Amino acid sequence: MDNFLFRALIAAAGLWLAEVWLDGISFDSGTWLLASAIVLGVINGFIRPLLMILTLPFTVITLGFFVLLLNAAMLALAAWLLSGFHVDGFWSAFWGALIVSIVSGIGSWIFGPQGGIQVKVIRRD
């Protein structure tokens, strides 16, 4: 559970950057921002894997670029489900999903898959 909340905070940071950098994404308050990050995490945990399997031929044919469209669709779905989260169209969803993906990737790289800072000890005998 802690890992999910930590990842939701990283997604919230990505959503906040998307709101700052893009005109087509907005939140009514900070509470809606956190709620959007949690809902996006649930959508990415349950609906996105199913859609990834169903659209695998398109992903293979487009050499993986179709995943960008799926990410945009998941962000638009989260906005559709929450009244305090607004996305003004496909391109806003596309660029917003790209920003959230990049921030989440950087967060995973820094904090590791377990949600904490990874310390590696190399012992030389």
N, C-alpha and C positions, 0 to 999 in steps of 0.2 A: 504494500500500500504506500509506503514511503517513497518507493521508486516512482510510482505513478504520479504522486503529488509533486515530486521533484521535477519530473519530466513535464508536468503541466505548467510549472513555473517557468521552465525554459521555453515552452510553447507560448506562454503569456508574454514573455520578453519578445519573441518573434512577432507575435500579433501586435504588440505595442509599436515595434519598429515599422511594421507594415502600415499601421495607422498614421505614424508620423511621416513616412516617406511617400505614401500613396494618398491621392485625393478620394478614391472610391471606397475606402474602408474606414469605418468609424464605429465607436462604441459610445453608448449613452453614459457610462460611468466605469470606474475601475472594477466594480463588482461584475459588470457585464463582461469585461475583459477576462477576468478570472474564470467566470462561468463558461465563456467561449472556449478558453483553453481546455477546460475539463471536458466539455462536450466534444471538442475536436479530438481529444485523446480517446474518448470512448468510441467515436465514429471510426477513428483510425485503428482501433483495437478490434472492432467487431465487423464493421461493414466493409472497410477497405480491403482486408484480406480476401473476402469473398469476391469482391469485384476484381481484384488482381488475378484471381484464378479464372474467372469468367472471361476476362479480356486479355488473357495471355497471348492468344494469336495476334491481336493488334499490337501488343507490346513488342513481340518478337519481330513483326513486320516493320515496325517503326523504329527498331533498334533501341527501344526503351523510352522513346520520347512520349509515348502514350501515357506513361506514368505521371508526367507533368499535368496532363489533362485530368487524370484521376485525382491528383492532389487538389487541383482547382475545384473539381466537383465536390470533394469532401469539405473544403472550406466554404463553398456556397451552400452546401447542405447544413452545415453548422449555423450559418447566418440565417437560413430559412427557418431553422428550428427555434432560434432565439430572437425575441423581438428587440433586444437592445444591441444587437450586433448587425451592422449594415454593410453589405457588399453591393456595389453599384453596377455590376456587370461581369461578363466573362473575363475581360482583361484585368480588372481589379482583383478578381479571384485568382487568376493565373499568377500575377506578379506577387500577390500576397502570399499564396501558397509557396512560391519559390523562396520568398524571404523567410517564411516560417521554417521551411526545410533546411535552408542554409544555417539559420540560427540554431536549429535543433541538432544539426550535424556538428556544428562547432561545440555546442554544449556537450554532446556525447563524446567528442574527442577530448575535451578538457576534463570532464568529470567521470568518464568511463561508463561502461554499460550498467554498473551497479548503482549509479547515482551518487557516488562519492569520489573525492579526489583519489586517484590511484597512485600508490607509491610502490615503485619497483626497486627491489634490493638485489644487486648483483654481487655475489660472493666469489671471490677469487681465492682458490685454495693454493 
